[in-house]
Each structure stands twice: as structure tokens, then as C-alpha cells.
Amino acid sequence: MHAPDGFIDAPVSAAAGLFAVGAVAVSLRGARRELEGASSPGTAERTAPLAGLVAAFIFAVQMLNFPVAAGTSGHLLGGALAAILVGPYTGVLCVSVVLLMQAVLFADGGLTALGVNITDMAIVTTVVAYALFRGLVAVLPRSRRSVTAASFVAALVSVPASALVFTLLYAVGGTADVSIGKVATAMVGVHVLIGIGEAVITALTVGAVLAVRPDLVHGARGLERKLKLRVNGELVDAPGTAPEPAPAAARSPRTVWIAGLVTSLVLAGFVSFYASADPDGLEKVATDHGIDAKAEEHAAAGSPLADYGVEDVDDARLSGGLAGAIGVGVTVVAGTGVAWVVRRRRTDDTADAASPSGTGV
């Protein structure tokens, strides 16, 4: 759903950009609390690399377009997955990093449309998915299966919600004379189908992480209830109740991180060659309704990595694989860097508040 330059006029694009900047600023503050809000000692130190890994994984899986209808494909948006794994604020940052890398390095998604894309693909998907996820988890039985099921539903709904918001932006600032009713019907209809794919990928990924590292799934924190005893007619926490021992993999965060990075590299560097070549949902709707005639050439069209290929590498498989691997590497570094900076600032602020000068004494 990467909107190119020219689909939305300058005033609406600028307004979306300002909104995106404000939302990212709020997310930077919220991410500090999420990165330090771990339920067990040492988890915060492992969450920053996880945020970078989530960003890299989303980048990789977005290269895997899957067919959803005749002549149409879809790909992961990633907002639901990121929000459930690392928290909604950190999730917005993860997807925003992905979109920035794609726009600047790979000429995917316009530069003037970056605010539109962050609003649609990072903010809307994350907020809608996490709000629905928390609501479902609150009423479902407290179990890992419930978290996985809630992940599926939240991801499914987040994609057509994003398509609807794009349609609203187009209704205000669209550059082509097209019936908004037709655009809305086409966008929401095809993105419901794409949402099914998003839901499957999200649920499978969340379920896999839950199986080996449940302590790092933000949406599953506090899942287990403490054992209660009735004393003098009142329920109290049982003394000396120890948590369930973590699996061996959970005690080796480096192993899981390396496995996730290798998986991302394989997906982007090899599996992506076999992805569907059909246009994605937005591209298909734009072509069918003449909106694509307004698309402008990307400012980074001359990038050596434009269109997910390495310049001067003639072999298509090798060119795409190298571009994918480079993208994963750059994204994991950028995502981890942002998370570490946010966490560092949180640590510094806490230290300042605890110091004598910070207490005002």
C-alpha cells in the first residue's frame, strides 16, 4: 500500500506529514516506557535489539507479495505484528523505520507521500490492531492461544482500516477525478483479502515467539495469574510461588536474535525471488481507476537499490537477493539504533531524576 508521489496533493500530503511527525514524537516518548517496562529483570536490555529485529523482519516479509485475487497481490503491513511483539509505541517506530528505508533507498513509496504512508501503514494499523487486540485479550481466557487468536483478528481488521483511511485522505486530496465510492469499495474489498494474509503471518509469528520467548511478547505480559489461597475468607497471593521456568531458548536471547535475523535474510535474499509479481492492492486499484496516471517519478529513482535490485548486477536473482539482504541489514541497524537511543534517553532521565540535583534538594 505504498502510495507514490502524486496520488495525494501537496496540502494533504503536508498535513499527513505533520500528523506523522507528531505521532512519531509521541511514540518516542511512549517507547521509552515500553522499553523499560519489562516484567522481568534484564528484559529491557533485550527489547531494543528485538525492536530492530522486528523492523528487519517486517521489511523482509513486505518483499513477499502473495496473490489474493486475479491479477492482484498483497503484502504484510506489519503494524499489528510490531505492536503485539514490542508494544504500540515502539511498533509505530519500527514500521516507520521500514517505510523510511524503503522510500530513501529503494524508491518504494514517495518521499512527499512519506507522511501519508506512515499515517496509513504505521500509525493506523498499529493503533487499530493494538486497541482491538487488548480488548479481545481482556475478554478471552488468559492463555497463549488467546493471544494468538487475538493477534489474528487484530491484524485482519487493521488492513482494511488502513485502506479506509487512505480512501478518506484521497477523498480530501486526491489528484484524479475518480468516484470516491468506487475507490472505497475497491480499496476496502481487496484489502480485506490482503488482511487474511496479514492475519495468518501475524498469528504464526506471534505464536512462534510465544513458544520460545513469551517474556518478550509485549502483548502477553502478565498473562499468567498468580496462585491464590483463601485465608480467613479472603483470596491472597500464595507465598513463594515461583514463575514457570523459562525454556532453554529463552535463556539464550542471542540464539533467538540470530535465528530471527537469519530468517529475515533468507526471506528477503532468497524467498522474495518467488513472490508474486502482480501489483499490490493499491497499485491495482490505481490502475483500474486511472489514478496511476497522476503518479510522479520518485526522487530516489536513481538510487543504486531502486526497485529492490542492485545497480550493475545483471543476474535478476542475485540482484534482488543482494538488495533484500542489504535492506535487512540497514533496517535492523536503524531500528536497533532508534530503540537504543530511546532507551538510553529514558535511562539518563531516570538517573537525573534520582540524583540530588534532579530532586531539587
Residue frames relative to the residue before (quaternion, step in Angstrom):
aa qw qx qy qz dx dy dz
M 1.0000 0.0000 0.0000 0.0000 0.00 0.00 0.00
H 0.3037 0.7642 -0.5147 0.2427 3.58 1.13 0.57
A 0.2501 -0.7766 0.5614 0.1381 3.58 -0.48 1.19
P 0.3365 -0.7336 0.5476 0.2207 3.61 -0.88 0.86
D 0.6402 -0.4670 0.4114 0.4504 3.55 -1.29 0.03
G 0.7444 0.4278 -0.3026 0.4138 3.55 -1.10 0.74
F 0.5804 0.5783 -0.3895 0.4206 3.61 1.16 -0.37
I 0.7718 0.2158 -0.0923 0.5910 3.58 1.00 -0.89
D 0.4942 -0.6887 0.4372 0.3005 3.59 -0.87 0.90
A 0.7261 -0.4847 0.2917 0.3908 3.54 -1.32 0.41
P 0.6736 0.4993 -0.3405 0.4255 3.68 0.76 -0.85
V 0.6902 0.4574 -0.2873 0.4815 3.61 0.88 -0.89
S 0.6179 0.5319 -0.3462 0.4641 3.59 1.04 -0.71
A 0.6577 0.5019 -0.3081 0.4697 3.58 0.98 -0.84
A 0.6429 0.5148 -0.3211 0.4676 3.59 1.00 -0.82
A 0.6498 0.4991 -0.3127 0.4806 3.58 0.99 -0.83
G 0.6279 0.5376 -0.3324 0.4542 3.57 1.07 -0.72
L 0.6522 0.4998 -0.3106 0.4779 3.58 0.97 -0.83
F 0.6369 0.5170 -0.3242 0.4712 3.57 1.00 -0.81
A 0.6579 0.5114 -0.3101 0.4577 3.57 0.95 -0.88
V 0.6348 0.5217 -0.3314 0.4638 3.60 0.98 -0.82
G 0.6591 0.5060 -0.3068 0.4641 3.59 0.94 -0.87
A 0.6687 0.5002 -0.2994 0.4615 3.57 0.96 -0.88
V 0.6423 0.5046 -0.3250 0.4767 3.58 1.02 -0.75
A 0.6271 0.5310 -0.3376 0.4592 3.61 1.01 -0.75
V 0.6478 0.4932 -0.3112 0.4901 3.58 0.98 -0.83
S 0.6562 0.5203 -0.3114 0.4492 3.58 0.99 -0.83
L 0.5976 0.5592 -0.3640 0.4446 3.60 1.08 -0.65
R 0.6704 0.4777 -0.2937 0.4859 3.57 1.00 -0.82
G 0.6814 0.4879 -0.2924 0.4606 3.57 0.91 -0.87
A 0.6266 0.5509 -0.3392 0.4345 3.57 1.06 -0.74
R 0.5695 0.5817 -0.3919 0.4286 3.59 1.08 -0.54
R 0.6745 0.4776 -0.2967 0.4785 3.57 0.93 -0.85
E 0.6562 0.5130 -0.3224 0.4498 3.60 0.98 -0.79
L 0.6858 0.4911 -0.2914 0.4512 3.58 0.92 -0.86
E 0.7282 0.3670 -0.2277 0.5322 3.57 1.21 -0.46
G 0.6056 0.6101 -0.3359 0.3849 3.56 1.30 -0.06
A 0.2667 0.7931 -0.5093 0.2012 3.56 1.14 0.54
S 0.4699 -0.7049 0.4705 0.2470 3.51 -1.12 0.73
S 0.7685 0.2548 -0.1678 0.5624 3.61 1.21 -0.20
P 0.6154 -0.5737 0.3787 0.3857 3.59 -1.06 0.66
G 0.8052 0.2873 -0.2204 0.4696 3.54 -1.05 0.86
T 0.5163 0.6546 -0.4325 0.3432 3.60 1.17 -0.28
A 0.6069 0.5751 -0.3627 0.4115 3.58 0.99 -0.76
E 0.6457 0.5248 -0.3232 0.4508 3.59 1.01 -0.81
R 0.7044 0.4463 -0.2647 0.4843 3.59 1.12 -0.57
T 0.5857 0.6138 -0.3718 0.3768 3.59 1.18 -0.37
A 0.6077 0.5633 -0.3626 0.4265 3.61 1.03 -0.68
P 0.6784 0.4443 -0.3102 0.4961 3.65 0.82 -0.81
L 0.6095 0.5480 -0.3605 0.4453 3.59 1.06 -0.66
A 0.6215 0.5379 -0.3456 0.4527 3.60 1.01 -0.76
G 0.6575 0.4946 -0.3106 0.4761 3.58 0.96 -0.82
L 0.6465 0.5164 -0.3152 0.4647 3.56 1.02 -0.79
V 0.6273 0.5286 -0.3356 0.4630 3.59 1.00 -0.79
A 0.6435 0.5137 -0.3223 0.4670 3.59 0.95 -0.84
A 0.6710 0.4940 -0.3004 0.4642 3.59 0.91 -0.90
F 0.6477 0.5160 -0.3235 0.4577 3.58 0.98 -0.82
I 0.6422 0.5109 -0.3273 0.4685 3.59 0.97 -0.81
F 0.6138 0.5367 -0.3441 0.4655 3.58 0.99 -0.82
A 0.6852 0.4996 -0.2925 0.4420 3.58 0.82 -1.01
V 0.7137 0.4551 -0.2736 0.4569 3.58 0.79 -1.00
Q 0.5907 0.5633 -0.3793 0.4357 3.61 1.12 -0.48
M 0.6124 0.5410 -0.3558 0.4536 3.59 1.21 -0.31
L 0.6571 0.5178 -0.2995 0.4587 3.58 1.27 -0.31
N 0.0812 -0.8085 0.5827 0.0152 3.57 0.23 1.22
F 0.1255 -0.7898 0.5982 0.0509 3.57 -0.90 0.96
P 0.5184 -0.6553 0.4446 0.3227 3.61 -0.99 0.78
V 0.1129 -0.8042 0.5815 0.0488 3.57 -1.00 0.85
A 0.7767 -0.0261 0.0240 0.6289 3.59 1.21 -0.43
A 0.7129 -0.4320 0.3136 0.4547 3.55 -1.28 0.14
G 0.8589 0.0655 -0.0734 0.5026 3.55 -0.63 1.15
T 0.6997 0.4150 -0.2639 0.5182 3.60 1.22 0.20
S 0.1014 -0.7847 0.6094 0.0514 3.54 -1.06 0.78
G 0.1917 -0.7611 0.6036 0.1404 3.55 -1.33 0.08
H 0.1195 -0.7758 0.6114 0.1003 3.54 -1.26 0.20
L 0.6706 -0.4938 0.3754 0.4069 3.53 -1.28 0.37
L 0.2900 -0.7077 0.6113 0.2032 3.56 -1.13 0.70
G 0.3446 -0.8230 0.3981 0.2132 3.56 1.10 -0.72
G 0.4768 0.6954 -0.4424 0.3055 3.60 1.19 -0.20
A 0.6675 0.4960 -0.3054 0.4639 3.58 0.90 -0.89
L 0.6540 0.5226 -0.3143 0.4476 3.57 0.90 -0.92
A 0.6860 0.4841 -0.2913 0.4585 3.57 0.84 -0.95
A 0.6595 0.5225 -0.3187 0.4365 3.60 0.89 -0.90
I 0.6949 0.4746 -0.2822 0.4606 3.58 0.90 -0.88
L 0.6943 0.4784 -0.2851 0.4558 3.59 0.98 -0.76
V 0.8464 0.1422 -0.0366 0.5119 3.60 0.76 -0.98
G 0.6515 -0.5088 0.3230 0.4609 3.61 1.23 0.04
P 0.6130 -0.6080 0.3564 0.3570 3.60 -1.05 0.67
Y 0.6677 0.4889 -0.3198 0.4613 3.61 0.92 -0.78
T 0.6709 0.4621 -0.2897 0.5024 3.57 0.89 -0.91
G 0.6086 0.5655 -0.3472 0.4351 3.58 1.08 -0.66
V 0.6237 0.5235 -0.3361 0.4732 3.60 0.99 -0.78
L 0.6606 0.5028 -0.3086 0.4643 3.58 0.95 -0.84
C 0.6363 0.5397 -0.3306 0.4410 3.60 0.96 -0.85
V 0.7127 0.4390 -0.2700 0.4759 3.58 0.75 -1.00
S 0.6157 0.5434 -0.3456 0.4541 3.61 1.07 -0.68
V 0.6249 0.5220 -0.3348 0.4742 3.60 1.02 -0.75
V 0.6344 0.5305 -0.3255 0.4585 3.58 0.96 -0.86
L 0.6903 0.4843 -0.2817 0.4579 3.58 0.84 -0.99
L 0.6320 0.5231 -0.3319 0.4656 3.57 1.04 -0.72
M 0.6569 0.4982 -0.3131 0.4715 3.60 0.89 -0.88
Q 0.6612 0.5138 -0.3133 0.4480 3.59 0.93 -0.87
A 0.6874 0.4901 -0.2886 0.4516 3.59 0.92 -0.89
V 0.7327 0.4449 -0.2415 0.4547 3.58 0.85 -0.97
L 0.7850 0.3581 -0.1758 0.4739 3.59 0.83 -0.97
F 0.8134 0.2940 -0.1163 0.4883 3.57 0.94 -0.90
A 0.3989 -0.7415 0.4574 0.2859 3.61 1.29 0.12
D 0.4615 0.6526 -0.4526 0.3953 3.55 1.07 0.82
G 0.7723 0.1280 -0.1457 0.6050 3.56 -0.24 1.29
G 0.4656 -0.7303 0.4261 0.2613 3.57 -0.64 1.11
L 0.5431 -0.6121 0.4630 0.3406 3.55 -1.21 0.51
T 0.6850 0.4351 -0.2917 0.5064 3.60 0.94 -0.79
A 0.6751 0.4651 -0.2853 0.4965 3.59 1.25 -0.40
L 0.3674 0.7583 -0.4813 0.2418 3.60 1.24 0.08
G 0.6402 0.5227 -0.3286 0.4571 3.59 1.00 -0.76
V 0.6240 0.5244 -0.3282 0.4775 3.58 1.07 -0.77
N 0.6955 0.4803 -0.2817 0.4541 3.58 0.85 -0.95
I 0.6434 0.4966 -0.3337 0.4775 3.60 0.99 -0.72
T 0.6301 0.5320 -0.3331 0.4571 3.58 1.00 -0.79
D 0.7200 0.4562 -0.2481 0.4604 3.57 0.85 -1.02
M 0.8245 0.3345 -0.1272 0.4383 3.52 0.61 -1.23
A 0.7349 0.3806 -0.2355 0.5095 3.59 1.14 -0.50
I 0.7657 0.3945 -0.2145 0.4606 3.57 0.71 -1.06
V 0.7048 0.4646 -0.2841 0.4547 3.60 0.67 -1.08
T 0.6845 0.4889 -0.3083 0.4442 3.58 0.77 -0.97
T 0.6741 0.5048 -0.2993 0.4485 3.58 0.94 -0.88
V 0.6875 0.4827 -0.2893 0.4589 3.57 0.83 -0.98
V 0.6791 0.4831 -0.2968 0.4661 3.59 0.82 -0.98
A 0.6883 0.4934 -0.2937 0.4433 3.57 0.82 -0.98
Y 0.7141 0.4570 -0.2894 0.4443 3.59 0.77 -0.93
A 0.6160 0.5351 -0.3533 0.4575 3.59 1.03 -0.70
L 0.6764 0.4717 -0.2895 0.4861 3.59 0.92 -0.89
F 0.6267 0.5483 -0.3304 0.4444 3.58 1.00 -0.83
R 0.6833 0.4774 -0.2977 0.4654 3.60 0.83 -0.94
G 0.6384 0.5282 -0.3311 0.4514 3.57 1.02 -0.74
L 0.6762 0.4848 -0.2937 0.4706 3.58 0.96 -0.83
V 0.6475 0.5191 -0.3220 0.4556 3.59 0.94 -0.84
A 0.6340 0.5594 -0.3284 0.4211 3.57 1.07 -0.71
V 0.7654 0.3569 -0.1960 0.4983 3.58 1.07 -0.67
L 0.6248 0.5280 -0.3469 0.4588 3.61 1.20 -0.32
P 0.6411 -0.4940 0.3953 0.4344 3.60 -1.20 0.29
R 0.4829 -0.6801 0.4718 0.2859 3.56 -1.04 0.79
S 0.3837 0.6964 -0.5104 0.3276 3.56 0.03 1.32
R 0.6361 -0.5300 0.3958 0.3972 3.53 -1.28 0.31
R 0.6047 0.5522 -0.3621 0.4453 3.59 1.06 -0.62
S 0.6318 0.5297 -0.3298 0.4599 3.57 1.05 -0.72
V 0.6285 0.5241 -0.3305 0.4701 3.58 1.02 -0.80
T 0.6647 0.4983 -0.3027 0.4671 3.59 0.93 -0.87
A 0.6621 0.5006 -0.3052 0.4667 3.59 0.94 -0.87
A 0.6539 0.5035 -0.3080 0.4733 3.57 0.97 -0.86
S 0.6058 0.5521 -0.3449 0.4574 3.59 1.10 -0.69
F 0.6385 0.5383 -0.3203 0.4471 3.56 0.98 -0.88
V 0.7032 0.4647 -0.2743 0.4630 3.58 0.77 -1.04
A 0.6570 0.5235 -0.3158 0.4411 3.58 0.91 -0.91
A 0.6670 0.4919 -0.3014 0.4715 3.58 0.94 -0.86
L 0.6286 0.5521 -0.3315 0.4361 3.57 0.98 -0.85
V 0.7150 0.4551 -0.2578 0.4640 3.59 0.84 -0.95
S 0.6229 0.5955 -0.3469 0.3703 3.58 1.02 -0.77
V 0.6523 0.5468 -0.3283 0.4096 3.60 1.02 -0.72
P 0.6986 0.4093 -0.3023 0.5030 3.68 0.73 -0.81
A 0.5714 0.5677 -0.3898 0.4465 3.61 1.15 -0.49
S 0.6468 0.5053 -0.3088 0.4806 3.56 1.01 -0.80
A 0.6428 0.5202 -0.3184 0.4635 3.58 1.00 -0.82
L 0.6436 0.5231 -0.3211 0.4572 3.56 1.03 -0.77
V 0.6501 0.5031 -0.3212 0.4703 3.60 0.97 -0.80
F 0.6179 0.5205 -0.3536 0.4716 3.60 1.00 -0.73
T 0.6397 0.5274 -0.3264 0.4540 3.58 0.96 -0.85
L 0.6436 0.5135 -0.3218 0.4675 3.60 0.99 -0.79
L 0.6409 0.5031 -0.3225 0.4818 3.58 1.00 -0.79
Y 0.6587 0.5022 -0.3109 0.4661 3.56 1.00 -0.80
A 0.6084 0.5573 -0.3533 0.4410 3.58 1.06 -0.68
V 0.7038 0.4429 -0.2560 0.4930 3.58 1.09 -0.72
G 0.8527 0.1319 -0.0195 0.5051 3.57 0.83 -0.96
G 0.3027 0.7731 -0.5100 0.2251 3.59 1.13 0.46
T 0.3672 -0.7650 0.4953 0.1860 3.57 -0.98 0.84
A 0.6866 0.4245 -0.2856 0.5165 3.62 1.24 -0.14
D 0.4515 -0.6782 0.5130 0.2702 3.55 -1.14 0.71
V 0.2571 0.7612 -0.5346 0.2621 3.54 0.20 1.36
S 0.5487 -0.6089 0.4603 0.3410 3.57 -1.06 0.74
I 0.4148 -0.7235 0.4955 0.2427 3.56 -0.69 1.10
G 0.5915 0.5767 -0.3641 0.4301 3.57 1.10 -0.62
K 0.6642 0.4892 -0.3010 0.4785 3.57 0.99 -0.84
V 0.6415 0.5214 -0.3250 0.4593 3.57 0.98 -0.83
A 0.6620 0.5140 -0.3061 0.4515 3.57 0.91 -0.95
T 0.6654 0.5072 -0.3082 0.4526 3.58 0.87 -0.94
A 0.6904 0.4768 -0.2832 0.4645 3.56 0.89 -0.94
M 0.6748 0.5092 -0.3017 0.4409 3.59 0.88 -0.95
V 0.7099 0.4441 -0.2749 0.4725 3.57 0.75 -1.01
G 0.6394 0.5518 -0.3339 0.4185 3.59 0.95 -0.84
V 0.7233 0.4241 -0.2614 0.4782 3.59 0.75 -0.99
H 0.6906 0.4821 -0.2990 0.4486 3.59 1.03 -0.67
V 0.5052 0.5735 -0.4461 0.4656 3.58 1.23 -0.04
L 0.6521 0.4957 -0.3081 0.4839 3.58 1.02 -0.82
I 0.6459 0.5001 -0.3209 0.4793 3.59 0.97 -0.82
G 0.6077 0.5804 -0.3410 0.4214 3.56 1.09 -0.73
I 0.5960 0.5552 -0.3684 0.4481 3.59 1.10 -0.60
G 0.6553 0.4952 -0.3036 0.4829 3.56 0.97 -0.85
E 0.6258 0.5324 -0.3238 0.4691 3.56 1.01 -0.83
A 0.6638 0.5166 -0.3026 0.4483 3.58 0.93 -0.90
V 0.6533 0.5110 -0.3173 0.4598 3.59 0.95 -0.84
I 0.6682 0.4943 -0.3015 0.4673 3.59 0.88 -0.95
T 0.6692 0.5083 -0.3023 0.4499 3.58 0.91 -0.92
A 0.6862 0.4842 -0.2941 0.4563 3.58 0.82 -0.96
L 0.6525 0.5086 -0.3213 0.4608 3.59 0.94 -0.82
T 0.6775 0.4889 -0.2990 0.4610 3.59 0.93 -0.87
V 0.6568 0.4948 -0.3131 0.4751 3.59 0.89 -0.89
G 0.6542 0.5152 -0.3152 0.4552 3.59 0.95 -0.84
A 0.6528 0.5139 -0.3181 0.4567 3.58 1.00 -0.79
V 0.6653 0.4828 -0.3059 0.4804 3.59 0.95 -0.82
L 0.6137 0.5480 -0.3431 0.4533 3.59 1.03 -0.75
A 0.6537 0.5460 -0.3207 0.4144 3.57 0.99 -0.80
V 0.8017 0.2799 -0.1420 0.5087 3.60 1.06 -0.68
R 0.8083 0.1208 -0.0469 0.5744 3.58 1.10 -0.61
P 0.0029 -0.8397 0.5430 -0.0012 3.64 0.60 1.00
D 0.6055 0.5813 -0.3568 0.4100 3.59 1.13 -0.55
L 0.7100 0.4518 -0.2602 0.4734 3.59 1.20 -0.44
V 0.5475 0.5767 -0.4159 0.4412 3.61 1.22 0.03
H 0.4020 -0.7534 0.4674 0.2284 3.55 -0.32 1.26
G 0.7039 0.4908 -0.2744 0.4340 3.56 0.88 -0.89
A 0.7008 0.4472 -0.2677 0.4870 3.59 1.25 -0.26
R 0.4057 0.7165 -0.4860 0.2929 3.59 1.20 0.12
G 0.8081 0.2182 -0.1889 0.5136 3.54 -0.99 0.88
L 0.3212 0.7873 -0.4804 0.2148 3.55 1.24 0.37
E 0.7220 0.4269 -0.2586 0.4792 3.57 0.90 -0.91
R 0.3408 -0.7159 0.5727 0.2082 3.55 -1.04 0.79
K 0.4790 -0.6541 0.4977 0.3081 3.57 -1.04 0.72
L 0.5425 -0.6090 0.4693 0.3385 3.53 -1.15 0.70
K 0.1905 -0.7954 0.5704 0.0749 3.58 -0.87 1.02
L 0.1396 -0.7533 0.6368 0.0869 3.52 -1.20 0.68
R 0.3568 -0.7149 0.5560 0.2290 3.56 -1.10 0.68
V 0.0170 0.7924 -0.6045 0.0802 3.55 -0.58 1.22
N 0.8345 -0.0769 -0.0022 0.5456 3.55 -0.63 1.20
G 0.7399 -0.4384 0.2248 0.4581 3.52 0.97 0.90
E 0.6931 0.4293 -0.2780 0.5079 3.61 1.26 -0.02
L 0.4176 -0.6886 0.5358 0.2538 3.56 -1.18 0.70
V 0.0247 0.7852 -0.6167 0.0500 3.55 -0.83 1.05
D 0.6077 -0.5480 0.4194 0.3930 3.57 -1.24 0.41
A 0.4668 -0.6679 0.5027 0.2887 3.55 -0.98 0.85
P 0.4342 -0.7107 0.4834 0.2698 3.62 -0.81 0.93
G 0.8405 0.2206 -0.1552 0.4699 3.53 -1.18 0.69
T 0.3707 0.7246 -0.5062 0.2852 3.57 1.16 0.47
A 0.1957 -0.8009 0.5584 0.0924 3.57 -0.52 1.14
P 0.4981 -0.6477 0.4737 0.3287 3.59 -1.01 0.70
E 0.6355 -0.5226 0.4029 0.4009 3.52 -1.23 0.43
P 0.4820 -0.6805 0.4498 0.3199 3.62 -0.76 0.94
A 0.4946 -0.6722 0.4692 0.2889 3.53 -1.02 0.86
P 0.5624 -0.5821 0.4533 0.3732 3.58 -1.11 0.55
A 0.6691 -0.5037 0.3499 0.4196 3.57 -1.22 0.40
A 0.6423 0.5361 -0.3296 0.4375 3.57 0.98 -0.84
A 0.6394 0.5353 -0.3303 0.4422 3.56 1.09 -0.72
R 0.6658 0.4816 -0.3136 0.4759 3.58 1.17 -0.48
S 0.7078 0.3668 -0.2460 0.5513 3.60 1.29 -0.01
P 0.1365 -0.8388 0.5211 0.0787 3.61 0.36 1.18
R 0.6010 0.5740 -0.3699 0.4153 3.57 1.06 -0.65
T 0.6247 0.5510 -0.3369 0.4390 3.58 1.03 -0.79
V 0.6811 0.4775 -0.2893 0.4737 3.58 0.88 -0.94
W 0.6430 0.5261 -0.3295 0.4486 3.59 0.96 -0.85
I 0.6652 0.4933 -0.3033 0.4713 3.58 0.90 -0.91
A 0.6412 0.5220 -0.3278 0.4571 3.59 0.97 -0.84
G 0.6632 0.5010 -0.3061 0.4642 3.59 0.96 -0.82
L 0.6592 0.5021 -0.3110 0.4654 3.57 0.97 -0.82
V 0.6452 0.5095 -0.3224 0.4692 3.59 0.96 -0.83
T 0.6293 0.5310 -0.3305 0.4612 3.58 1.00 -0.82
S 0.6537 0.5106 -0.3083 0.4658 3.59 0.94 -0.89
L 0.6608 0.5066 -0.3090 0.4596 3.59 0.94 -0.86
V 0.6480 0.5074 -0.3181 0.4706 3.59 0.99 -0.80
L 0.6605 0.5121 -0.3123 0.4515 3.58 0.92 -0.89
A 0.7380 0.4184 -0.2317 0.4761 3.57 0.83 -1.02
G 0.7505 0.4357 -0.2215 0.4449 3.57 0.97 -0.84
F 0.7964 0.2515 -0.1305 0.5342 3.59 1.15 -0.47
V 0.7306 0.4410 -0.2606 0.4515 3.58 0.60 -1.14
S 0.5947 0.6052 -0.3657 0.3826 3.61 1.05 -0.70
F 0.5570 0.6126 -0.3911 0.4019 3.60 1.17 -0.50
Y 0.7293 0.4181 -0.2233 0.4934 3.58 1.14 -0.64
A 0.3972 0.7224 -0.4772 0.3045 3.61 1.26 0.21
S 0.6279 -0.5403 0.4021 0.3900 3.56 -1.23 0.46
A 0.3335 -0.7496 0.5430 0.1788 3.56 -1.00 0.88
D 0.4606 0.6823 -0.4515 0.3443 3.59 1.26 0.00
P 0.5781 -0.5819 0.4262 0.3815 3.61 -1.12 0.54
D 0.4924 -0.6516 0.4787 0.3220 3.57 -1.12 0.63
G 0.7878 -0.3776 0.2067 0.4406 3.55 -1.30 0.13
L 0.6948 0.4634 -0.2828 0.4718 3.59 0.81 -0.96
E 0.6433 0.5227 -0.3240 0.4561 3.59 0.94 -0.84
K 0.6623 0.5122 -0.3051 0.4539 3.57 0.95 -0.87
V 0.6572 0.4952 -0.3059 0.4789 3.58 0.93 -0.90
A 0.6523 0.5232 -0.3140 0.4496 3.57 0.96 -0.87
T 0.6643 0.4977 -0.3003 0.4700 3.58 0.99 -0.82
D 0.6824 0.5066 -0.2903 0.4398 3.56 0.89 -0.93
H 0.7846 0.3261 -0.1590 0.5027 3.60 1.06 -0.71
G 0.5819 -0.6402 0.3581 0.3511 3.58 1.20 0.35
I 0.4161 0.7158 -0.4743 0.2993 3.59 1.21 0.20
D 0.6083 0.5996 -0.3525 0.3824 3.58 1.08 -0.71
A 0.5369 0.6305 -0.4047 0.3879 3.60 1.21 -0.37
K 0.6813 0.4871 -0.2777 0.4707 3.59 1.21 -0.49
A 0.4648 0.6896 -0.4516 0.3233 3.59 1.23 -0.12
E 0.2657 -0.7647 0.5719 0.1324 3.55 -1.03 0.87
E 0.5960 -0.5673 0.4211 0.3816 3.55 -1.19 0.53
H 0.4968 -0.6759 0.4603 0.2905 3.55 -0.93 0.92
A 0.5284 -0.6511 0.4497 0.3077 3.56 -0.98 0.87
A 0.7307 0.3762 -0.2214 0.5250 3.59 1.19 -0.55
A 0.2556 0.8046 -0.5047 0.1803 3.59 1.18 0.49
G 0.6838 0.4794 -0.2825 0.4720 3.58 1.18 -0.48
S 0.3680 0.7425 -0.4862 0.2771 3.58 1.27 0.14
P 0.5272 -0.6462 0.4413 0.3312 3.63 -0.99 0.72
L 0.7178 0.3877 -0.2490 0.5220 3.59 1.29 -0.18
A 0.3090 0.7877 -0.4901 0.2096 3.59 1.26 0.18
D 0.8397 0.1339 -0.1493 0.5047 3.54 -1.12 0.86
Y 0.5709 -0.6486 0.3627 0.3489 3.58 1.14 0.74
G 0.5940 0.4850 -0.4107 0.4931 3.51 0.88 1.06
V 0.4177 -0.6960 0.5227 0.2608 3.57 -1.14 0.59
E 0.4943 -0.6839 0.4585 0.2788 3.53 -0.76 1.08
D 0.8400 0.1891 -0.1826 0.4747 3.53 -1.12 0.87
V 0.5722 0.5061 -0.4149 0.4943 3.60 1.21 0.33
D 0.2945 -0.8249 0.4609 0.1432 3.58 -0.26 1.29
D 0.6402 0.5186 -0.3373 0.4554 3.60 1.02 -0.68
A 0.4288 -0.7450 0.4495 0.2429 3.60 -0.49 1.21
R 0.6574 0.5141 -0.3175 0.4503 3.57 0.95 -0.86
L 0.6848 0.4741 -0.2817 0.4763 3.57 0.90 -0.92
S 0.6431 0.5378 -0.3189 0.4421 3.58 0.98 -0.86
G 0.6933 0.4637 -0.2728 0.4794 3.57 0.89 -0.94
G 0.6485 0.5277 -0.3186 0.4466 3.56 1.00 -0.81
L 0.6581 0.4962 -0.3094 0.4743 3.58 0.95 -0.86
A 0.6445 0.5198 -0.3239 0.4577 3.58 0.96 -0.85
G 0.6546 0.5135 -0.3112 0.4594 3.57 0.96 -0.85
A 0.6665 0.4989 -0.3014 0.4647 3.56 0.93 -0.90
I 0.6351 0.5129 -0.3284 0.4751 3.59 1.00 -0.79
G 0.6488 0.5305 -0.3168 0.4441 3.56 0.96 -0.85
V 0.6402 0.5117 -0.3203 0.4752 3.57 0.98 -0.84
G 0.6724 0.5091 -0.3035 0.4434 3.57 0.89 -0.92
V 0.6746 0.4873 -0.2949 0.4695 3.56 0.87 -0.94
T 0.6816 0.5021 -0.2937 0.4439 3.57 0.91 -0.90
V 0.6594 0.4925 -0.3318 0.4609 3.61 0.91 -0.78
V 0.6384 0.5087 -0.3314 0.4732 3.59 1.04 -0.69
A 0.6788 0.4876 -0.2934 0.4641 3.58 0.88 -0.94
G 0.6778 0.4963 -0.2983 0.4532 3.58 0.88 -0.91
T 0.6652 0.4840 -0.3013 0.4821 3.57 0.95 -0.84
G 0.6345 0.5442 -0.3293 0.4392 3.56 1.01 -0.79
V 0.6493 0.5060 -0.3163 0.4715 3.56 0.93 -0.87
A 0.6687 0.5062 -0.3011 0.4538 3.58 0.90 -0.92
W 0.6618 0.4998 -0.3150 0.4615 3.59 0.95 -0.83
V 0.6382 0.5193 -0.3295 0.4631 3.59 1.00 -0.81
V 0.6496 0.5096 -0.3133 0.4693 3.57 0.94 -0.89
R 0.6844 0.4785 -0.2892 0.4680 3.56 0.86 -0.93
R 0.6318 0.5400 -0.3308 0.4470 3.60 1.02 -0.78
R 0.6564 0.5008 -0.3110 0.4707 3.54 0.97 -0.85
R 0.6165 0.5373 -0.3342 0.4685 3.57 1.08 -0.73
T 0.6604 0.5041 -0.3013 0.4678 3.57 0.96 -0.91
D 0.6590 0.5073 -0.3092 0.4613 3.58 0.96 -0.88
D 0.6474 0.5169 -0.3228 0.4577 3.59 0.98 -0.82
T 0.6466 0.5156 -0.3178 0.4638 3.57 1.02 -0.82
A 0.6566 0.5071 -0.3104 0.4640 3.56 0.98 -0.84
D 0.6446 0.5172 -0.3277 0.4578 3.59 0.98 -0.80
A 0.6586 0.5104 -0.3160 0.4537 3.57 1.00 -0.85
A 0.6991 0.4735 -0.2762 0.4592 3.59 1.07 -0.68
S 0.5760 0.5983 -0.3807 0.4066 3.57 1.22 -0.34
P 0.6541 -0.5201 0.3553 0.4188 3.63 -1.16 0.42
S 0.6606 0.4934 -0.3240 0.4638 3.60 0.95 -0.77
G 0.6570 0.5181 -0.3163 0.4470 3.56 1.11 -0.70
T 0.6751 0.4856 -0.3094 0.4613 3.60 1.14 -0.47
G 0.4894 -0.6845 0.4237 0.3354 3.53 1.28 -0.14
V 0.4685 0.6728 -0.4548 0.3479 3.60 1.25 0.26
